[in-house]
Protein backbone atom coordinates (compact mmCIF):
# COMPACT_ATOMS: atom_id res chain seq x y z
CA UNK A 1 0.00 0.00 0.00
CA UNK A 2 1.24 3.51 -0.73
CA UNK A 3 0.83 6.98 0.81
CA UNK A 4 -1.22 5.85 3.82
CA UNK A 5 -1.10 3.57 6.81
CA UNK A 6 -2.80 0.21 6.99
CA UNK A 7 -4.99 1.55 9.78
CA UNK A 8 -7.20 4.55 9.23
CA UNK A 9 -10.36 6.00 7.76
CA UNK A 10 -10.04 8.38 4.84
CA UNK A 11 -12.31 10.74 2.90
CA UNK A 12 -11.95 9.84 -0.76
CA UNK A 13 -13.63 8.45 -3.85
CA UNK A 14 -13.16 4.72 -3.37
CA UNK A 15 -12.22 3.97 -7.00
CA UNK A 16 -9.53 6.64 -7.04
CA UNK A 17 -8.24 5.58 -3.63
CA UNK A 18 -8.10 1.88 -4.54
CA UNK A 19 -6.23 2.71 -7.75
CA UNK A 20 -3.38 3.91 -5.52
CA UNK A 21 -3.32 0.72 -3.44
CA UNK A 22 -0.94 -2.11 -4.12
CA UNK A 23 -2.47 -5.04 -6.00
CA UNK A 24 -3.13 -8.14 -3.90
CA UNK A 25 -2.88 -6.28 -0.58
CA UNK A 26 -6.30 -6.89 1.05
CA UNK A 27 -7.29 -10.07 2.88
CA UNK A 28 -10.97 -9.28 3.40
CA UNK A 29 -13.38 -6.62 2.21
CA UNK A 30 -16.76 -6.20 3.91
CA UNK A 31 -19.02 -3.55 2.46
CA UNK A 32 -22.60 -2.65 1.67
CA UNK A 33 -22.92 -0.35 -1.35
CA UNK A 34 -25.73 2.19 -1.89
CA UNK A 35 -27.83 -0.25 -3.89
CA UNK A 36 -30.86 0.77 -5.96
CA UNK A 37 -30.85 4.28 -4.48
CA UNK A 38 -32.88 3.03 -1.52
CA UNK A 39 -31.14 5.56 0.75
CA UNK A 40 -29.98 9.11 0.15
CA UNK A 41 -26.29 9.03 1.02
CA UNK A 42 -25.94 12.82 0.93
CA UNK A 43 -26.57 12.59 -2.81
CA UNK A 44 -23.44 10.54 -3.54
CA UNK A 45 -23.44 7.83 -6.20
CA UNK A 46 -20.96 5.07 -6.96
CA UNK A 47 -19.58 3.45 -10.10
CA UNK A 48 -20.27 -0.26 -9.53
CA UNK A 49 -18.22 -1.75 -12.37
CA UNK A 50 -15.14 0.36 -11.65
CA UNK A 51 -15.45 -0.46 -7.95
CA UNK A 52 -15.73 -4.19 -8.64
CA UNK A 53 -12.67 -4.19 -10.92
CA UNK A 54 -10.54 -2.37 -8.35
CA UNK A 55 -11.69 -4.76 -5.61
CA UNK A 56 -10.55 -7.69 -7.73
CA UNK A 57 -7.17 -6.05 -8.32
CA UNK A 58 -6.43 -5.28 -4.66
CA UNK A 59 -7.73 -8.56 -3.21
CA UNK A 60 -5.07 -11.11 -2.33
CA UNK A 61 -5.02 -14.54 -3.92
CA UNK A 62 -7.21 -16.49 -1.52
CA UNK A 63 -8.81 -13.28 -0.24
CA UNK A 64 -12.52 -12.66 0.24
CA UNK A 65 -14.99 -9.88 -0.55
CA UNK A 66 -18.32 -9.88 1.33
CA UNK A 67 -20.74 -7.79 -0.73
CA UNK A 68 -23.95 -7.06 1.22
CA UNK A 69 -26.76 -6.10 -1.11
CA UNK A 70 -30.51 -6.09 -1.57
CA UNK A 71 -32.95 -5.07 -4.29
CA UNK A 72 -35.54 -2.38 -4.73
CA UNK A 73 -39.06 -3.72 -4.33
CA UNK A 74 -41.45 -1.78 -6.57
CA UNK A 75 -44.09 -4.19 -7.79
CA UNK A 76 -41.35 -6.83 -7.89
CA UNK A 77 -37.65 -7.34 -7.24
CA UNK A 78 -35.22 -5.29 -9.34
CA UNK A 79 -32.59 -8.11 -9.30
CA UNK A 80 -29.79 -5.56 -9.25
CA UNK A 81 -28.05 -7.90 -6.82
CA UNK A 82 -28.08 -10.74 -9.35
CA UNK A 83 -26.70 -8.47 -12.07
CA UNK A 84 -23.85 -7.42 -9.83
CA UNK A 85 -23.13 -11.00 -8.75
CA UNK A 86 -22.83 -12.09 -12.38
CA UNK A 87 -20.50 -9.18 -13.16
CA UNK A 88 -18.21 -10.17 -10.28
CA UNK A 89 -17.94 -13.63 -11.84
CA UNK A 90 -17.21 -12.15 -15.27
CA UNK A 91 -14.20 -10.24 -13.97
CA UNK A 92 -12.66 -13.25 -12.22
CA UNK A 93 -14.18 -13.64 -8.77
CA UNK A 94 -15.61 -16.98 -7.63
CA UNK A 95 -19.07 -16.85 -6.08
CA UNK A 96 -17.96 -18.91 -3.10
CA UNK A 97 -21.29 -18.62 -1.29
CA UNK A 98 -24.58 -16.75 -1.41
CA UNK A 99 -25.42 -16.07 2.21
CA UNK A 100 -28.49 -14.44 3.73
CA UNK A 101 -28.51 -11.61 6.27
CA UNK A 102 -31.87 -11.97 7.98
CA UNK A 103 -33.27 -9.03 9.95
CA UNK A 104 -35.10 -10.35 12.99
CA UNK A 105 -37.26 -7.30 13.59
CA UNK A 106 -37.76 -5.57 10.26
CA UNK A 107 -40.68 -3.10 10.29
CA UNK A 108 -41.18 -2.82 6.53
CA UNK A 109 -44.57 -4.36 5.70
CA UNK A 110 -45.79 -5.00 2.14
CA UNK A 111 -49.43 -4.79 1.08
CA UNK A 112 -49.44 -7.58 -1.51
CA UNK A 113 -46.50 -9.82 -0.58
CA UNK A 114 -44.72 -11.23 2.45
CA UNK A 115 -42.56 -8.93 4.54
CA UNK A 116 -39.04 -8.69 3.16
CA UNK A 117 -36.55 -9.44 5.94
CA UNK A 118 -33.24 -10.21 4.24
CA UNK A 119 -30.33 -9.05 2.15
CA UNK A 120 -27.80 -11.12 0.25
CA UNK A 121 -24.22 -11.48 1.41
CA UNK A 122 -22.22 -12.52 -1.65
CA UNK A 123 -19.00 -14.19 -0.51
CA UNK A 124 -16.63 -13.60 -3.41
CA UNK A 125 -13.19 -15.16 -3.51
CA UNK A 126 -10.07 -14.75 -5.59
CA UNK A 127 -9.30 -18.44 -5.97
CA UNK A 128 -9.84 -20.74 -3.00
CA UNK A 129 -10.23 -19.00 0.37
CA UNK A 130 -6.91 -19.10 2.23
CA UNK A 131 -8.70 -18.87 5.59
CA UNK A 132 -11.91 -20.36 6.93
CA UNK A 133 -12.54 -20.42 10.65
CA UNK A 134 -16.10 -21.80 10.82
CA UNK A 135 -18.38 -20.45 13.51
CA UNK A 136 -19.89 -23.33 15.47
CA UNK A 137 -23.18 -23.73 17.29
CA UNK A 138 -24.43 -26.41 19.64
CA UNK A 139 -26.46 -29.28 18.24
CA UNK A 140 -29.89 -30.07 19.68
CA UNK A 141 -29.11 -33.80 19.94
CA UNK A 142 -25.78 -35.26 20.95
CA UNK A 143 -24.28 -38.70 21.54
CA UNK A 144 -24.66 -41.99 19.65
CA UNK A 145 -27.80 -42.93 17.68
CA UNK A 146 -28.82 -45.36 14.96
CA UNK A 147 -28.77 -43.17 11.87
CA UNK A 148 -29.70 -43.77 8.24
CA UNK A 149 -26.62 -44.71 6.24
CA UNK A 150 -26.06 -45.19 2.51
CA UNK A 151 -29.74 -45.08 1.51
CA UNK A 152 -30.11 -46.18 -2.13
CA UNK A 153 -32.78 -46.01 -4.80
CA UNK A 154 -34.67 -48.97 -3.29
CA UNK A 155 -35.70 -46.67 -0.46
CA UNK A 156 -34.70 -49.15 2.26
CA UNK A 157 -33.33 -47.49 5.38
CA UNK A 158 -30.05 -48.97 6.52
CA UNK A 159 -28.98 -47.75 9.94
CA UNK A 160 -25.61 -47.71 11.62
CA UNK A 161 -24.56 -46.47 15.03
CA UNK A 162 -23.16 -42.97 14.51
CA UNK A 163 -22.08 -40.13 16.78
CA UNK A 164 -23.96 -36.84 16.75
CA UNK A 165 -21.36 -34.15 17.45
CA UNK A 166 -21.77 -31.54 20.19
CA UNK A 167 -21.24 -28.72 17.69
CA UNK A 168 -21.93 -28.07 14.04
CA UNK A 169 -20.98 -25.34 11.60
CA UNK A 170 -23.57 -22.58 11.35
CA UNK A 171 -25.82 -22.43 8.29
CA UNK A 172 -25.32 -19.67 5.72
CA UNK A 173 -28.41 -17.78 6.94
CA UNK A 174 -27.35 -15.37 9.68
CA UNK A 175 -30.05 -13.60 11.69
CA UNK A 176 -29.48 -10.38 13.63
CA UNK A 177 -31.68 -7.94 15.51
CA UNK A 178 -31.52 -4.47 13.96
CA UNK A 179 -31.89 -1.03 15.48
CA UNK A 180 -30.41 0.39 18.66
CA UNK A 181 -29.10 -2.39 20.88
CA UNK A 182 -29.15 -4.90 18.03
CA UNK A 183 -27.17 -3.21 15.29
CA UNK A 184 -25.02 -1.29 17.80
CA UNK A 185 -25.24 0.69 21.02
CA UNK A 186 -23.28 3.57 19.43
CA UNK A 187 -25.94 6.27 19.14
CA UNK A 188 -23.80 8.34 16.80
CA UNK A 189 -23.84 5.54 14.22
CA UNK A 190 -27.52 6.16 13.51
CA UNK A 191 -26.67 9.54 12.00
CA UNK A 192 -25.89 7.35 9.00
CA UNK A 193 -29.02 6.16 7.10
CA UNK A 194 -28.07 2.47 6.79
CA UNK A 195 -25.99 0.75 9.49
CA UNK A 196 -25.44 -3.00 9.39
CA UNK A 197 -25.00 -4.99 12.63
CA UNK A 198 -21.62 -5.05 14.33
CA UNK A 199 -22.02 -8.78 14.95
CA UNK A 200 -22.49 -9.39 11.21
CA UNK A 201 -19.17 -7.69 10.46
CA UNK A 202 -17.47 -9.49 13.34
CA UNK A 203 -18.71 -12.92 12.27
CA UNK A 204 -17.28 -12.45 8.77
CA UNK A 205 -14.00 -11.08 10.14
CA UNK A 206 -13.59 -14.10 12.40
CA UNK A 207 -14.57 -16.49 9.59
CA UNK A 208 -12.30 -15.28 6.77
CA UNK A 209 -9.26 -13.68 8.46
CA UNK A 210 -6.61 -14.27 11.08
CA UNK A 211 -4.69 -12.01 13.46
CA UNK A 212 -3.14 -8.96 11.74
CA UNK A 213 -4.83 -9.57 8.36
CA UNK A 214 -6.03 -6.45 6.54
CA UNK A 215 -9.80 -5.79 6.56
CA UNK A 216 -11.07 -3.12 4.16
CA UNK A 217 -14.33 -1.26 3.55
CA UNK A 218 -14.36 1.01 0.47
CA UNK A 219 -17.75 2.53 1.42
CA UNK A 220 -17.36 2.43 5.17
CA UNK A 221 -20.22 4.73 6.13
CA UNK A 222 -20.49 4.78 9.93
CA UNK A 223 -17.35 2.65 10.30
CA UNK A 224 -18.79 -0.66 11.51
CA UNK A 225 -16.33 -2.85 9.57
CA UNK A 226 -13.33 -0.86 10.81
CA UNK A 227 -14.51 -0.87 14.42
CA UNK A 228 -15.01 -4.63 14.51
CA UNK A 229 -11.71 -5.32 12.72
CA UNK A 230 -9.95 -3.17 15.29
CA UNK A 231 -11.65 -4.94 18.20
CA UNK A 232 -10.54 -8.30 16.79
CA UNK A 233 -6.89 -7.32 16.35
CA UNK A 234 -6.89 -7.02 12.57
CA UNK A 235 -5.42 -4.27 10.43
CA UNK A 236 -8.21 -2.04 9.13
CA UNK A 237 -8.81 0.53 6.45
CA UNK A 238 -11.98 2.45 5.59
CA UNK A 239 -12.88 4.85 2.80
CA UNK A 240 -15.94 7.02 2.31
CA UNK A 241 -16.62 9.89 -0.04
CA UNK A 242 -18.69 11.73 2.58
CA UNK A 243 -16.77 13.87 5.10
CA UNK A 244 -19.78 13.68 7.42
CA UNK A 245 -19.79 9.88 7.49
CA UNK A 246 -16.01 9.72 7.92
CA UNK A 247 -16.33 11.92 11.00
CA UNK A 248 -18.98 9.56 12.41
CA UNK A 249 -16.73 6.57 11.77
CA UNK A 250 -13.68 8.26 13.31
CA UNK A 251 -15.70 9.24 16.38
CA UNK A 252 -16.84 5.64 16.88
CA UNK A 253 -13.23 4.46 16.65
CA UNK A 254 -12.12 7.15 19.11
CA UNK A 255 -14.88 6.33 21.61
CA UNK A 256 -14.11 2.61 21.39
CA UNK A 257 -10.45 3.25 22.20
CA UNK A 258 -11.32 5.60 25.06
CA UNK A 259 -13.75 3.09 26.56
CA UNK A 260 -10.93 0.59 26.92
CA UNK A 261 -12.28 -1.69 24.20
CA UNK A 262 -8.76 -2.17 22.86
CA UNK A 263 -5.22 -0.91 22.92
CA UNK A 264 -4.60 2.20 20.86
CA UNK A 265 -3.58 1.74 17.23
C-alpha positions in Angstrom: 0.0 0.0 0.0 1.2 3.5 -0.7 0.8 7.0 0.8 -1.2 5.9 3.8 -1.1 3.6 6.8 -2.8 0.2 7.0 -5.0 1.5 9.8 -7.2 4.6 9.2 -10.4 6.0 7.8 -10.0 8.4 4.8 -12.3 10.7 2.9 -12.0 9.8 -0.8 -13.6 8.5 -3.8 -13.2 4.7 -3.4 -12.2 4.0 -7.0 -9.5 6.6 -7.0 -8.2 5.6 -3.6 -8.1 1.9 -4.5 -6.2 2.7 -7.7 -3.4 3.9 -5.5 -3.3 0.7 -3.4 -0.9 -2.1 -4.1 -2.5 -5.0 -6.0 -3.1 -8.1 -3.9 -2.9 -6.3 -0.6 -6.3 -6.9 1.1 -7.3 -10.1 2.9 -11.0 -9.3 3.4 -13.4 -6.6 2.2 -16.8 -6.2 3.9 -19.0 -3.5 2.5 -22.6 -2.7 1.7 -22.9 -0.3 -1.4 -25.7 2.2 -1.9 -27.8 -0.2 -3.9 -30.9 0.8 -6.0 -30.8 4.3 -4.5 -32.9 3.0 -1.5 -31.1 5.6 0.8 -30.0 9.1 0.1 -26.3 9.0 1.0 -25.9 12.8 0.9 -26.6 12.6 -2.8 -23.4 10.5 -3.5 -23.4 7.8 -6.2 -21.0 5.1 -7.0 -19.6 3.4 -10.1 -20.3 -0.3 -9.5 -18.2 -1.7 -12.4 -15.1 0.4 -11.6 -15.4 -0.5 -8.0 -15.7 -4.2 -8.6 -12.7 -4.2 -10.9 -10.5 -2.4 -8.4 -11.7 -4.8 -5.6 -10.6 -7.7 -7.7 -7.2 -6.1 -8.3 -6.4 -5.3 -4.7 -7.7 -8.6 -3.2 -5.1 -11.1 -2.3 -5.0 -14.5 -3.9 -7.2 -16.5 -1.5 -8.8 -13.3 -0.2 -12.5 -12.7 0.2 -15.0 -9.9 -0.5 -18.3 -9.9 1.3 -20.7 -7.8 -0.7 -23.9 -7.1 1.2 -26.8 -6.1 -1.1 -30.5 -6.1 -1.6 -33.0 -5.1 -4.3 -35.5 -2.4 -4.7 -39.1 -3.7 -4.3 -41.4 -1.8 -6.6 -44.1 -4.2 -7.8 -41.3 -6.8 -7.9 -37.6 -7.3 -7.2 -35.2 -5.3 -9.3 -32.6 -8.1 -9.3 -29.8 -5.6 -9.3 -28.1 -7.9 -6.8 -28.1 -10.7 -9.3 -26.7 -8.5 -12.1 -23.8 -7.4 -9.8 -23.1 -11.0 -8.8 -22.8 -12.1 -12.4 -20.5 -9.2 -13.2 -18.2 -10.2 -10.3 -17.9 -13.6 -11.8 -17.2 -12.1 -15.3 -14.2 -10.2 -14.0 -12.7 -13.3 -12.2 -14.2 -13.6 -8.8 -15.6 -17.0 -7.6 -19.1 -16.8 -6.1 -18.0 -18.9 -3.1 -21.3 -18.6 -1.3 -24.6 -16.7 -1.4 -25.4 -16.1 2.2 -28.5 -14.4 3.7 -28.5 -11.6 6.3 -31.9 -12.0 8.0 -33.3 -9.0 9.9 -35.1 -10.4 13.0 -37.3 -7.3 13.6 -37.8 -5.6 10.3 -40.7 -3.1 10.3 -41.2 -2.8 6.5 -44.6 -4.4 5.7 -45.8 -5.0 2.1 -49.4 -4.8 1.1 -49.4 -7.6 -1.5 -46.5 -9.8 -0.6 -44.7 -11.2 2.5 -42.6 -8.9 4.5 -39.0 -8.7 3.2 -36.6 -9.4 5.9 -33.2 -10.2 4.2 -30.3 -9.1 2.2 -27.8 -11.1 0.2 -24.2 -11.5 1.4 -22.2 -12.5 -1.6 -19.0 -14.2 -0.5 -16.6 -13.6 -3.4 -13.2 -15.2 -3.5 -10.1 -14.8 -5.6 -9.3 -18.4 -6.0 -9.8 -20.7 -3.0 -10.2 -19.0 0.4 -6.9 -19.1 2.2 -8.7 -18.9 5.6 -11.9 -20.4 6.9 -12.5 -20.4 10.7 -16.1 -21.8 10.8 -18.4 -20.5 13.5 -19.9 -23.3 15.5 -23.2 -23.7 17.3 -24.4 -26.4 19.6 -26.5 -29.3 18.2 -29.9 -30.1 19.7 -29.1 -33.8 19.9 -25.8 -35.3 20.9 -24.3 -38.7 21.5 -24.7 -42.0 19.6 -27.8 -42.9 17.7 -28.8 -45.4 15.0 -28.8 -43.2 11.9 -29.7 -43.8 8.2 -26.6 -44.7 6.2 -26.1 -45.2 2.5 -29.7 -45.1 1.5 -30.1 -46.2 -2.1 -32.8 -46.0 -4.8 -34.7 -49.0 -3.3 -35.7 -46.7 -0.5 -34.7 -49.1 2.3 -33.3 -47.5 5.4 -30.0 -49.0 6.5 -29.0 -47.7 9.9 -25.6 -47.7 11.6 -24.6 -46.5 15.0 -23.2 -43.0 14.5 -22.1 -40.1 16.8 -24.0 -36.8 16.8 -21.4 -34.2 17.5 -21.8 -31.5 20.2 -21.2 -28.7 17.7 -21.9 -28.1 14.0 -21.0 -25.3 11.6 -23.6 -22.6 11.3 -25.8 -22.4 8.3 -25.3 -19.7 5.7 -28.4 -17.8 6.9 -27.3 -15.4 9.7 -30.0 -13.6 11.7 -29.5 -10.4 13.6 -31.7 -7.9 15.5 -31.5 -4.5 14.0 -31.9 -1.0 15.5 -30.4 0.4 18.7 -29.1 -2.4 20.9 -29.1 -4.9 18.0 -27.2 -3.2 15.3 -25.0 -1.3 17.8 -25.2 0.7 21.0 -23.3 3.6 19.4 -25.9 6.3 19.1 -23.8 8.3 16.8 -23.8 5.5 14.2 -27.5 6.2 13.5 -26.7 9.5 12.0 -25.9 7.3 9.0 -29.0 6.2 7.1 -28.1 2.5 6.8 -26.0 0.7 9.5 -25.4 -3.0 9.4 -25.0 -5.0 12.6 -21.6 -5.0 14.3 -22.0 -8.8 15.0 -22.5 -9.4 11.2 -19.2 -7.7 10.5 -17.5 -9.5 13.3 -18.7 -12.9 12.3 -17.3 -12.4 8.8 -14.0 -11.1 10.1 -13.6 -14.1 12.4 -14.6 -16.5 9.6 -12.3 -15.3 6.8 -9.3 -13.7 8.5 -6.6 -14.3 11.1 -4.7 -12.0 13.5 -3.1 -9.0 11.7 -4.8 -9.6 8.4 -6.0 -6.5 6.5 -9.8 -5.8 6.6 -11.1 -3.1 4.2 -14.3 -1.3 3.6 -14.4 1.0 0.5 -17.7 2.5 1.4 -17.4 2.4 5.2 -20.2 4.7 6.1 -20.5 4.8 9.9 -17.3 2.6 10.3 -18.8 -0.7 11.5 -16.3 -2.8 9.6 -13.3 -0.9 10.8 -14.5 -0.9 14.4 -15.0 -4.6 14.5 -11.7 -5.3 12.7 -9.9 -3.2 15.3 -11.7 -4.9 18.2 -10.5 -8.3 16.8 -6.9 -7.3 16.3 -6.9 -7.0 12.6 -5.4 -4.3 10.4 -8.2 -2.0 9.1 -8.8 0.5 6.4 -12.0 2.4 5.6 -12.9 4.9 2.8 -15.9 7.0 2.3 -16.6 9.9 0.0 -18.7 11.7 2.6 -16.8 13.9 5.1 -19.8 13.7 7.4 -19.8 9.9 7.5 -16.0 9.7 7.9 -16.3 11.9 11.0 -19.0 9.6 12.4 -16.7 6.6 11.8 -13.7 8.3 13.3 -15.7 9.2 16.4 -16.8 5.6 16.9 -13.2 4.5 16.6 -12.1 7.1 19.1 -14.9 6.3 21.6 -14.1 2.6 21.4 -10.5 3.2 22.2 -11.3 5.6 25.1 -13.8 3.1 26.6 -10.9 0.6 26.9 -12.3 -1.7 24.2 -8.8 -2.2 22.9 -5.2 -0.9 22.9 -4.6 2.2 20.9 -3.6 1.7 17.2 
